[in-house]
Amino acid sequence: MKPLKPLPVLALLLTVLAAPAWADIGQIKTRKGQVTVERQGQRLPAEVGMTLEAADVLRTGPDSAVGITMRDNSLLSAGPNSILALQRFEFDPTTSQGRFDSQLQRGTLAVVSGRIAKQSPQAMTVRTPAAQLGVRGTEFVVAVDE
């Protein structure tokens, strides 16, 4: 039996260990009240520490709120009765290049933009039923009535 060469084994191990991190686009940092995450047709209870994936939809109930930190250090806070879709998130931590698209279907959203918007302001957008907002500053609030 031949001994394994350390370099190929190490490369394989790093690939396997790093794979789940690419699906991770952010994390729930705070939660108050009833908050759920819709992912691939399932509704999951949102918990502090839960990782988020592209295409996740967060829903908050009455008197509820959720705080999220994205991988580029963007901070999002959705208020009561909100529906927030994290449609697209791509981020290269080395260059800070990427793309972040979300949609606020209902409720309120406060944003402190992270590295993506600081590197390329046009690379972050928030859509609402009535408008598409391009990020040009570092902090903003959006509200969508029912």
C-alpha positions in Angstrom: 0.0 0.0 0.0 1.4 3.4 -1.1 1.5 6.2 1.5 -0.7 9.2 0.7 0.9 12.3 -0.6 0.2 15.2 1.9 -0.4 18.0 -0.7 -3.2 16.4 -2.7 -4.8 15.1 0.6 -4.6 18.6 2.1 -6.1 20.2 -1.0 -9.0 17.7 -1.0 -9.6 18.3 2.7 -9.6 22.1 2.4 -12.1 21.8 -0.5 -14.5 19.7 1.4 -14.2 21.9 4.5 -14.7 25.1 2.6 -17.6 24.0 0.5 -20.4 24.7 3.0 -19.1 28.2 3.6 -19.8 29.2 0.0 -23.5 28.6 0.6 -23.4 30.8 3.7 -24.1 34.4 2.7 -24.9 35.8 6.2 -26.1 35.0 9.6 -29.0 35.9 11.9 -27.6 38.0 14.7 -30.8 39.0 16.5 -34.4 37.8 16.6 -37.4 39.1 18.4 -40.8 37.4 18.2 -41.9 35.2 15.3 -39.4 35.0 12.5 -39.2 32.3 9.8 -36.9 31.5 6.9 -38.3 30.1 3.7 -35.8 27.9 2.0 -36.4 25.5 -0.9 -40.1 25.2 -0.2 -39.7 24.7 3.6 -40.5 27.2 6.3 -37.9 27.0 9.1 -37.9 28.8 12.4 -35.2 31.5 12.4 -32.8 31.2 15.3 -29.9 33.4 16.3 -26.7 32.0 14.7 -28.6 30.5 11.8 -26.8 30.8 8.5 -28.6 32.2 5.5 -28.4 31.2 1.8 -29.1 33.0 -1.4 -32.8 32.8 -2.3 -33.9 32.6 1.4 -37.0 34.6 2.3 -37.3 36.0 5.8 -40.8 36.7 7.3 -41.4 38.5 10.5 -44.7 38.5 12.4 -46.4 41.3 14.3 -44.2 42.8 17.0 -41.2 40.9 15.5 -37.9 41.8 14.1 -34.7 40.2 12.7 -31.1 41.5 12.5 -28.8 40.0 9.9 -25.0 40.4 9.2 -24.0 39.5 5.7 -20.6 38.1 4.7 -19.5 41.5 3.4 -20.5 43.1 6.8 -23.7 44.6 5.5 -26.2 44.9 8.4 -29.9 44.4 7.7 -32.8 44.9 10.1 -36.3 43.9 9.1 -39.2 45.2 11.3 -42.6 43.8 12.1 -44.7 42.2 9.4 -41.9 42.2 6.9 -41.1 39.9 3.9 -37.5 40.2 2.8 -36.1 38.0 -0.1 -32.3 37.7 -0.3 -32.3 37.1 -4.0 -28.6 37.2 -5.0 -25.4 37.5 -3.0 -21.9 37.0 -4.5 -18.8 38.3 -2.6 -15.1 38.0 -3.0 -13.5 38.8 0.4 -10.1 39.5 -1.2 -11.3 42.2 -3.6 -14.6 43.2 -2.0 -16.2 42.8 -5.4 -19.6 41.3 -5.6 -23.3 41.7 -6.1 -26.1 41.9 -3.5 -29.8 42.0 -4.6 -32.7 41.8 -2.3 -36.4 42.5 -2.4 -38.6 44.0 0.4 -42.1 42.8 -0.5 -43.7 44.2 2.7 -42.6 45.9 5.9 -39.6 47.9 6.9 -35.9 47.4 6.3 -32.9 49.4 7.7 -29.6 48.8 6.0 -26.0 49.7 6.8 -24.1 48.8 3.7 -21.0 46.7 3.8 -17.9 46.1 1.6 -19.8 45.3 -1.6 -21.5 48.7 -1.7 -18.4 50.6 -0.5 -16.4 49.0 -3.4 -19.1 49.4 -6.0 -22.2 51.3 -5.0 -24.2 50.1 -8.0 -23.6 46.5 -7.0 -26.2 46.6 -4.2 -29.9 47.0 -4.9 -33.1 46.7 -2.9 -36.3 46.2 -4.9 -39.8 47.0 -3.6 -43.1 46.5 -5.4 -43.0 50.1 -6.5 -39.3 50.9 -7.0 -35.7 49.6 -7.3 -33.2 51.4 -5.0 -29.6 51.6 -5.8 -27.3 52.1 -2.8 -25.4 55.4 -2.9 -24.8 56.0 0.8 -24.0 53.8 3.7 -27.2 53.8 5.7 -30.9 53.9 4.6 -34.4 52.8 5.6 -37.1 51.5 3.3 -40.8 51.0 4.1 -43.4 49.1 2.0 -47.1 49.4 3.0 -49.3 46.3 2.7 
